[in-house]
Each structure stands twice: as structure tokens, then as C-alpha cells.
Amino acid sequence: MSSEMARYMEMTVESRAAWEEAKRYLPGGDSRNSIFWDPYPIFVESASGARVVDADGVERLDFIGTMTTLILGHSPLAVTEAVGRQLERGVVYNAPNRHQVRLARLLCQRIPSFELVRFTNSGTEATLNTIRAARAFTGRSLIAKAEGGYHGSHDTVSVSVRVDPSKAGERQRPDARPATEGLAEGVLDSVVVLPFNETEAAREILEQHKEQLAAVIVEPMLGSVGMLPATREFLLMLRDFTAENGSVLIFDEVISFRIAPGGAQEYYEITPDMTSLGKIIGGGFAVGAFGGRHDIMGLYDPTSGPRVAHAGTFNANPATMLAGAVTLEQLTPEVYRRLAEVTERLRHGLREAGQELEVPVQVTGIGSLFGIHFLDGELVGYRDIAKADSAFRHQVFLGLLNEGILMAPNLVGAVSTEIGEAEVDAFVGAFRRVLRRMA
Ligand SMILES: Cc1ncc(COP(=O)(O)O)c(C=O)c1O
């Protein structure tokens, strides 16, 4: 057993006991495989601002904020007070509520491509609906997605996410690979996989399938697999190709929306037809949204159809809508500027630590999002990120936990407004100590 692992297990006796108990009722002890790590995760007892406290009373700085959701940190007063007042007026209604309209208005004002929007309870439902709408609108079925792109857990997008490159065909012509067992027959034939950021190779693949192509769905920055931004050239090619071909360009901005007031589409100055959102727009509550062109979103209108079905008991519930609206109202251009500045200090500090200790460290990301990669060479697409030594990365992850820093296990992270220079410097100091121990 490595010394980081041994130290982790010494520090997390109560979490381990909680996890052993959890396993009696829940497969693997939880309901989210994406936050499991070896040997077992910490159990969090409380959280406030930038800090979480685990079952053993250990406090850590939260540099992931529930997979990039908590842009204002844990329990911001503006959100908890507003939601507290709302809960006294009822939790959910069998009727629309005004908070939904407030959040919809905010999103449509911020995102030029949003002529109309609908809410869901997760990013998964949001991408599902962008795809269903695109199929209904075009009358075609084939979907193109990028290798390494994560768009939630429904069948169509559970293809070629964290693939093993040695089993996934050539870099420039990736095979469609299942991301899970249990997919319906034919799913792999309904998806064509593009190499992320390989503009010419991707265009050729699209050209070959253009007659069947309903939509291209893409994260403007590969998020959960490593915070790797797309090149503008790649996204522009997708925009031009889909426009010419009459297929729908979908930006999945469930993560990337937080890089600018109008999301990555504002940052890149590229307007998709449809967009899926989630995470920050619910202010910490379960949420998703999809929106875009009037003629596509109109398929959902019950007064003239609807042509596309859409229900959901908890869709647009008042607490979530209010929390989301209050959160977005806090996010002024000055706040985005400050988030980017603090995160740039972190990126710089981590790179410098790598140089000092002669460990190849690359830090990717835009705005308040970042990913740490122990790799030499240019990081173009998923296959470059996948070259990383995952055992080394895991030791660093455990080392950071031991030093009081919480990130995602693959070392992607997010900076909240509760994090300032002091927290960033604490992270960089911890990172340096961990690398020194690993040397
Ligand atoms: C880009 C992207 N799309 C979709 C999803 C799915 O969202 P949810 O977990 O809310 O279903 C995620 C979740 O991490 C995501 O990162």
C-alpha cells in the first residue's frame, strides 16, 4: 500500500465505517459512480463557503463544488434565505410558478441563442431533449458526438466517453464504443464519433454521414474528462457544416456555461441551434435546461401540438428555479473576471510547482474551470488526455485529500467565489508537498 493510501485510511476511519454500512443497502455504497474513488470516498457531514467537513471532522477546501455546480460555494446566504422563504409557501405545485419565468428570462437575456427554454431535473434530461428535438425537427436519426464527450447517462450519449484508446479504432476515425453495458440494440449504429479538435478528420466523417445526420452534440470544452477546450476552428467547422447540411448544432454547456455570462458560446462567439444546461443554473438544486431556436423549441408547445412530449413531476419546481435565479443574479461580469483571475493564479502556481520539481504538469481550462494533467506534449483531444498515468494521478489525488484539498478523482476542478488568493496558495503549497513526497 502506498504511503498516501495508508495516510488516507488513517484519516478516514469514520468515513470507512459509514461506507461499510452504506454498502449493505446501496451497490458500492452510493448512488453516483462518478464520485467513487479507491479505496472508498469520504462522507461529508457539513459544508460552508469553500470548506467541507468529513465524518472524521477533517476540513478540506472544496475545489470541485459538486462537479462544478457550486459557483458561489456552499450555502450562499442569498440562496438559502430566498429558498427558505419559498419553502414556507409550498415545495412543489401542480401549476407553473413565477420563479421559472424569472430564471427563463435571465437565461434568454444572457444567451443570445436562447429564444425559448425548458427546464428539467438534470443535465442528462437536458441533452436527451436537445437530441430528441433535433431528430423530430430534421426527420433524421443519426447523432454525431466527440470522443471523450460526456453528455449524461441516456443511451444515445453513452457512447465513446472514457474509452480505452487501444480498443477504439484509429485516432482520426474513432469507433463508436459503449460506455456501459445494457445499451439497447442499435444504439452504436445511431451514433458517429468524431475526434475532438481534429477539424479535417471530423469534417470528413460528417461528410460521409450527412444525409442521415440529425445533430452534432459537443461540449465546447471537454469537461468531466479533463477540462480541455475546443479550438475555435473546430467549433466553427461544426457550425458551418451543420448550417449547410440542415442538421442541428447542439452545444452541451452543462459545465462550460460557467466560463462567461453567456457561456462558452459567448466566449467563442459561435451560436449553436440548441444548448443544454445544468449544474450552476439551479443554485445547488437538481436541475437541467435546454433551449435554443424558436422553430425547434416550438415543437414542445402544447397549444400547437405538442410534437415532442415533455413531462417531469419536478421540472421547474419553485425552489430550484428561485435558487438558480438568485445565483445568476449574483454572477455579474465583475464576478466572472475575478473568478478567472483567481483561477489563473492557481493554474500558474501549479505549473510552477511542476517545473520546480521536474514533474511534467499541464493545467488546462478556461475561466473558473481547470484540469491538471501529468503529461508532456500537446493536449489536442481525448486520446492525449487518456495517455496519463492514472495510478500516479490517483496518488496525487489521495495526497491532496490528505493535505486538505478536495477535487474530482481525475483532477478536474472548479473555483468558487468563496475561494481567494489564500485558498489558492494553500492548494499550490499542498500540491508542491505531494509532488515532493512522490519524487
Ligand atoms: C457536459 C455534461 N453534460 C451532461 C451532464 C449530465 O448532467 P447530470 O449529471 O445533471 O445528469 C454532465 C454531468 O456532469 C456534463 O458534464
The ligand as a Tripos MOL2 file, in Angstrom:
@<TRIPOS>MOLECULE
LIG
   16    16     1     0     0
SMALL
NO_CHARGES

@<TRIPOS>ATOM
      1 C1        -21.2450   18.2430  -20.1440 C.3       1 LIG1
      2 C2        -22.2360   17.4690  -19.3400 C.ar      1 LIG1
      3 N1        -23.4240   17.1540  -19.8850 N.ar      1 LIG1
      4 C3        -24.3610   16.4900  -19.1990 C.ar      1 LIG1
      5 C4        -24.1430   16.0860  -17.9100 C.ar      1 LIG1
      6 C5        -25.1930   15.3460  -17.1670 C.3       1 LIG1
      7 O1        -25.7330   16.1440  -16.1670 O.3       1 LIG1
      8 P1        -26.4410   15.4820  -14.8950 P.3       1 LIG1
      9 O2        -25.3740   14.8310  -14.0770 O.co2     1 LIG1
     10 O3        -27.1140   16.6240  -14.2090 O.co2     1 LIG1
     11 O4        -27.4330   14.4900  -15.4440 O.co2     1 LIG1
     12 C6        -22.9180   16.3680  -17.2920 C.ar      1 LIG1
     13 C7        -22.6460   15.9490  -15.9070 C.2       1 LIG1
     14 O5        -21.5520   16.0200  -15.3940 O.2       1 LIG1
     15 C8        -21.9360   17.0730  -18.0290 C.ar      1 LIG1
     16 O6        -20.7370   17.3460  -17.5110 O.3       1 LIG1
@<TRIPOS>BOND
     1     1     2 1
     2     2     3 ar
     3     2    15 ar
     4     3     4 ar
     5     4     5 ar
     6     5     6 1
     7     5    12 ar
     8     6     7 1
     9     7     8 1
    10     8     9 2
    11     8    10 1
    12     8    11 1
    13    12    13 1
    14    12    15 ar
    15    13    14 2
    16    15    16 1
@<TRIPOS>SUBSTRUCTURE
     1 LIG1         1 GROUP 0 **** ****
